Amino acid sequence: MEEKTISVDSTANTKADRRGFIKGAAIALGAAAAGAITPSSAQAVTAEPPAPRATGDSLLEKIISTKKIRFGVDLGFPPLQFKKANGAPTGYIIELSEMLAASLGATPEWVEVPFANLFAQQAAGRFDMSGISATIRPERAQRVLFAGAPSFVESNVVLLKPRSTIRRLSQLNNSRFTIAVVVGSSQEAAAKILYPKARLKRLTNQEALADVAAGRSDCMIVGEFSVAGAIKANPAVKVLKGDPVFVDENSYFMPLGEFELKHYVDTWLRYQTSHNELGALWDKYIGNDARKLGLKTVSIYSPWKGV
């Protein structure tokens, strides 16, 4: 793409902010996990733990025998996952999920769920496994079983409203500033630790991006995958220049106890990584555009690539 971001310097305080995040995260992760806060329009789901299943009745066996797999998705995060003009799902993780389904001989069924409700809906059995990826956070692992290999690595940056005067990350820890975050996201959790004095506005991904572009929020902590599209739609928004605020590993998740399915997904992800499928897809949808904007992004390639 031809657009270039307007960037401002933040390198002076990046390391200090990241140390504060690590220290705060260690304290936060020692506490019991709290229920996700959902937008007023979202219906929270309370579910009892799934009943023990009979031996030999694994979810993996069910998927293979029925030749169908139900993926839970929120399609509001382009170019990771979004809808084409005809309503069909597409994007980096959708293409990857289609490949995963095909490897099992299964047809994918897309069950749309707001991101903040994905974990509760998984526990309620509404879908077999996530068809998108979420940050691998320890407290989430109390509710779902994450794949052991990442499907992508997310560099998180600060997107600033037009004509912002913010020059350093440390400025954000001020009650004068409003930070837009995706409800239930790792960015929301990090913002509470890094910038406890700031006001947080909890929105969907697209609402948060629009809020910053319109100047209603001062900034947004966002994965680098959203930046190219945000700048293309709103050239006046800026990225706070410097190293990522923090970096997260993201992957698929499935119901607790479904270790056969986890083992398969782990093995499949490792195989696709060794054949450079993840890196090639990431560059196609995200990496190449992010690098043109001067952003740091990680494409998961085999360490043996080029040997």
Residue, then its C-alpha position, 0 to 999 in steps of 0.5 A: m500500500e502507498e500510505k505512510t504513517i505519521s510517527v512520533d518518538s516513544t523509545a525513551n520510555t518503552k523499556a520502563d513501561r515494559r518492565g512495569f507491565i511485567k511486574g504488574a502482570a506477575i501480581a495480576l496473574g497470581a489473583a483469581a481470574a475475573g469474569a470478562i466484562t462484556p459490552s451492553s449489547a452482548q449476552a453473557v453466557t453462564a455455563e456449568p463445567p462440561a460433563p465427563r465424557a465416556t472413554g473413546d468419545s473424544l471431540l477429535e473422533k467426533i470431528i473425524s466421524t461426522k466430517k464437520i467442525r464448528f469453529g467459534v469466530d469473531l469476524g471483526f478483526p481485519p485482516l486477521q478475520f473478517k467478511k468478504a462483500n458476500g458475507a463469507p469469512t476470510g483473512y489470515i486465521i480463517e484461511l489457516s482454519e480452513m486448512l486445519a479443517a481440510s486436514l481432518g477431512a471436515t467441512p468448517e461451520w462458522v459460529e459467530v460470537p463476540f470476542a468477549n463471549l468466546f470463552a464462555q460460549q466454548a465452555a457452553g459447548r456452542f462450538d467445537m474449538s475456536g476458529i480464530s486465535a486469542t492471546i495465550r494468558p494463564e487465567r484463560a487456561q483455567r477455562v479453555l485448553f490452548a494449543g501448545a504452538p502459536s498461530f501468530v505473534e502479536s506486536n502491540v503498538v499505540l495508535l494515536k488520534p489525529r493531531s495528538t500531542i502524545r510523545r511518550l508512553s508514560q504520558l498515557n498514565n494520566s486521567r486526562f487521557t482515554i484509551a480505547v481497548v477491545v473488551g475482554s482482550s489482552q490489551e485491556a488487561a495490559a492497559k489496566i496494569l500499565y496505565p492505571k490512571a487513564r480512563l479505559k473505553r471498552l469497545t469492539n475492535q471496529e468501534a475502538l478504531a473508529d473512536v480513535a479516528a474520530g478523536r473521541s478516544d486519545c489512543m488505542i493499544v492495538g495489534e500491528f495487524s490493524v494498523a495498515g487498515a486503520i491508516k488507509a481508512n484514516p490517514a491522519v491517525k498516527v502510530l507512536k514510534g518505537d518498540p512494541v509496548f508488549v508482544d503476545e503469542n496467540s493460538y487456538f483453544m478448545p474445551l478443557g480435557e480434549f487433549e487428543l484434539k490439542h495434540y492434533v492441533d499442536t502437531w498440525l501447527r508445527y508441521q505447517t510452521s516447518h513448511n513455512e505456511l504460517g509465515a507465508l500467510w502472515d506476510k500475505y495478509i499482515g507482515n508486508d504491509a506492516r513493514k512498509l509502515g516501519l512496524k515490527t512484525v513477526s512472521i513464524y517461519s521454520p528456523w531451518k528455512g533456507v538451510 
